[in-house]
Amino acid sequence: MITSDILIIGAGPTGLFTVFEAGLLKLKCHLIDALPQPGGQCSELYPKKPIYDIPAYPEILAGDLTDKLIDQCKQFEPGFTLGERAETIEKQKDDSFIVTTNKGTKHQAKVVAIAGGLGSFEPRKPLLDNIISFEDNGVEYIIKDPEFYRDKKVVIAGGGDSALDWSIFLADVASSITLVHRRNEFRGHLDSVDKVQELKDAGKINLITPAEITAIIGNGKVDGVEVTKKGESPLVLETDHFIPLFGLSPKLGPIANWGLEIEKNAIKVDNSLDYQTNIPGIFAIGDVNIYPGKLKLILCGFHEATLMCQAAYKIINPGKRYVLKYTTVSGVDGFDGTRKEAPKAVVKAID
């Protein structure tokens, strides 16, 4: 039996940052993740994708972000059960929980924090008759290494942040980039929409809207795609790669059977205080939860993790008062005995 104060289900950015916030409160964490390494989607699906909305980083690659989060939390010596999926949960007489994985590994903790991101997922695929025969032969649903597309002709379809961000990034990598979207309006961040328009005006991106990919052309591998604009004859574009980025179809998996309140394939939480679910002691943070005004952003997951840890401290240490101390004043004591002191000038100024 693996024991900890907080059992975190999901080792993505939100789960990793939870370790740090819990460590500041002297709470020990263990993480379960079905993937073979920590980092979640950022490391598994798009480690080379640039992220632009992390405070203090004008731009950081997803893989680099998870590496820094791992470095930040390692001083608190978290445990990891990787390559295993959280399968069942049982509440004990002492109000702790036992979570068992699909491989039979048992974990016990007073608090369970579900930080499973989108859960298990698969890409949403366009309805094209022959698309399966071209998968891994010119059709990709996920971009792991942008260098794979160096000096290649690439067609991207989609209207969300992934389609916009990768079109922007690959404009300096591929020999040509074409972005196709079925509407004139995009769902992504306005800054990204403006950047795509700038690149289009500069001749670095070919933007075709409103239009759809209606066929894939090739014999064994992709040689081109057929693009159809409403009211016009189809246009054939020569290309080496077709990348439909229509998002992921998320599934909660076994967690959906734990008696939690579910809405729109996400876990309902009380966001007025601590992001607790309808089962006391079980929290949901990050993209896996839902509440009024929810934004699926990494930085929002960090905020939710911070407040959740404060509530977890009260559950684990009933009746014990915790006084919030800023790390700029108190420093950081790691579980390994290391200590990062607050700068003396800062302490003096506050004193």
N, C-alpha and C positions, 0 to 999 in steps of 0.2 A: 504494500500500500504506500503510495506517494502522498505525503501530507504537505500542506502549505497553508498560509493565511488566506490568500486569494488564488483561486484557480481561474486562469484566463483561457478561454476557448477562442483561439485565433491569434496567430503570431505576426500579424501585419503591423503597420505603423501604429495604430491605436493600441493594440495589445502590448507592443514593445514600450510605448511611452507610459502605459499603465504601470509597468515594472518600476520605472524611475520614480513616478509620483508615489507609488506605494512604498518604495524604498526610503523616501524622505520621512515616511511615517513609521519606519522600522517594521514594515509588513513584508513578509516573504511571499514571493509569487512563483507559480509554476504554470507553464503554457503548454497547451495541446494544439497541434495543427496537423491537418491531413497532408499538407505539403512536406516534402523531405527537408526543407530548410526554412528558417524564419524569414519574414519579409512580406508574406502574403502575395497579393497580386503584383505589388511593385517589383518584387524580385522574380516572380514566376512568369508573369505575362509581359511586362514592359519595363525591364530594368534600365533600358537606355532612353526611356521616354522622359523628356524634360517636364518638370513641374514648376509652375510660376507663382503659386500662392502660398508658399511656406515663408513665414516671417523671417526676415534677415537674409533670405536667399532669393535674389532676383530670378535665379534659375538654378535648379538642382535636378540631376537625373534621379529617377525613382530608385534605382539600385543604390546610388550613393546615399540617398536619404535613409534607407533602411540600414545601411552599413553604419551610419552615424548614430542612429537610434540604438543599434546593438551595442556600439561602443559606450553610449551614454548610460545604458542600463546594466552593463556587465559588472559594474562595481557592486551591485546588489545581488549578484550571484543567482539569477533566476534558473529554475530547472526547465527542461524542455522534453516533451514527448512528441516527436516529429514522425510524420508518415503514418499517423493513426488518427482516426476520426472519433470524436466524442459521440457515443452511441446512446447511453442511458444515464439517467440521473435518479438518485434515491435520497430522500430526506431522512436523516437519522433522528433518534430521540433527543439528542443534544442540539438539534437544529443545524447540524453540519450537513454537508452533501457528499455523497459518493458518486463520482462520475466514472463510468466504465467505457473504455474505447472499444472499437470493433475488433481489436486484437486481445481484449481481455485485461488490459492494464487498468488498475483501479487507482483513483485519486480521491483524496478527502480534503475538504476545505470548508471553513465557515461561510465563505463568500464565493460565489461564482460570477465571473464577469464574462459575458458573451461578447466577444469582439470579432465575430466571424466575417466581417465585411459583407459581401454579397452572398455569402454561403458558398455552396457548390454551384458551379455555373458552366454554361456552354455558350459559345457565340451564337448570336442570331444570324441566320444565313438567308441571303436573298433567294426568292423562289425561282431559280433557274434550273431547267431540266437536267443539264449536264454538269452542274457545278461540282458534284462529288468526285467525278473522274479527273478534275483538275486540281483537287486539293493536294497541296505539297508539290504541285507541278505548275506553279504560277499563281495559284489562289492561296492567299494566307488571310487568316482572320485576326491574327495577333502579330505585332511587330516586336520581336525580341532584340534584334541587332540591326540597327539602321545601316550599318556598313554592308549588309547583305544586298542592299539596293544601290550600292555605289555605281554610278554611271549606267543605271538601268532606266527603262521607261516604265513609269508606275502610274496606275489609275487607282484612285481612292474613291469609294462611295460612302456617303454618310453626311449628316448635318450636325453632329454633336461635337463635344470638345475633343474627343480622340481623333476624329476625322480632320478637324481644323488644326490641332496641334501637330499631328504627324505630317500634314501637308506643308505646314510652315517649316518644320524641322528638315524634311526630306528635300525641300526646295534647293538646299545647298549640297545635297548628296546625290540625288538621282539626276540622270541626264534630262529627264522631263517629268513633271508632275501634273496630273489632271485630277481635279476634284469635281465629282459629279454629285449633285443633290437634287432630290425630287421637288424641292421648294426653293423659292428665292430667299426665304428667311432661314437663318440657322438657329440652332438651339444652344450653341456654345456661348462662351464669354464674349462680350462685346469687343474687348481688346483683341481677341483672336480673330473675330470676324473682320475687324478693321485691318489687321495685319495681312490676312489673306487677300483682301481687296487691294492693299498696297503692293503685294507681290504680284497680283494679277496685272495691275497697272504697269508694273516694272517688267512684265513679260516673263516672270519666273514661275508662275502658276497658270495653268489653263483651267479656268472655272466655267463649268457648264451647268446652268440652272434655268428653269426647272427641267429636270431630265432624269432618266433612269437607265441603268444597264439592263438591257433586254436579252442579251445573249453573250456567250463566251465563244470565241473563235480559236481553233487550234486543233492539232492532231497529237495527242499525248501530252502536250504542254501548251500553255497560254501563248497565243500569238497576237491576239487582239480582243477587243470587246465591241459590242454593238451598243451605241448610245441613242436613245430615242427621246426627242423633245416633243411635247404635246403639239400636235398639228403639223409636224414636220416629218420628212422621211428619215429613217434610221441613218446614223453616221457610224462608220467603222473606224475605231482608233487602234492603231498598232501599239502593242504594249508587251512588256515582259512579265509584269505582275499586276494582278487585280486584287485589291485589298478592300473588301467590304467591311466597314466599321460601323455596324448597326447596334453595338452594345452587347451586353451579356444577358442571358436568360437566367436569373438567379433562382436557386432553390435552397431552402433552409436545411433540407436533409433531415436527419433524425431529431434535430432540435425542435422541429415543428410538432413532435409528438410528446413534448415535455409538459404539456398543460399550460403553456404560456399563451397570453392573449396575442393573436396574430392579426395584422391588418395589412393588406396589399403586400403579402409575402415578406413582411418585416415584423419585428417584435415591438409591441406597444410598450412605452415606458412613461413614467411620470417625469416630465422635464422641469416641473416647477421646483424641484429640489435636487434629486440625485440620480435620475435615470434608472430607477428600480422598476422591475417588471411587476406583474400581478402576484408573483410569488416572492415573499420577503426573503432577502438574502441573495436573490438572483438579479443581476443587473445586465443591461444590454447597452453597449456603447459603440459609436462609429456607424458605418453604413448599414449595419444589421438592424438598427432600431428605427422607430417612427414616432413622431409626435408633431403637434401643430407647429408649422414653421420650420420643419426639419430641412437642413441643407446637407447633402452628402459630400462633405469636404473633409480632407484629412485634418485640417486645423480645427474643425468642429469636433472631430473625434478626440483630439488632444484635450479640448476644453471639457468634454463629457467625462473623459478618464480622470481628470483632476478632481472634479466634484464627486465622482463615484468613489474615489479612494477615501475622501473625507468621510463619506457615509459608511464605507466598509470599516474604517477605524473604529467607529462607534459600535458597530455590530461585534467586532472582534474584541474590543476592550470596553465592555459595558460599564458605564459609570465613571470611566476615566476621562478626564478633560484633556483635550489637546489644544495647545496654544500655537497658532500659526506663526511660523518664523520664516522670514524671507531668506532665501539662500545667499543673498548678497550680504547678509548679516551673520547667519549661523554657519555658513559653509555647508559641505555635504559629507556625511560620514558613510562610507561604504561598508557593506557587510564583510568585506575582506580585510578590514582594519585600516584601510587607507582613509585619508581625510583631505578634502580640498578646503582650505581656509578661505574665509571671506577676506577680500582686500582690506588691510588695516585702515587705509584712508577712508573707505566707505563706512567702516564701523565707527571711526572717530566722528565722521560727519553726522551720522545718525545719533550717536551718543550726545 
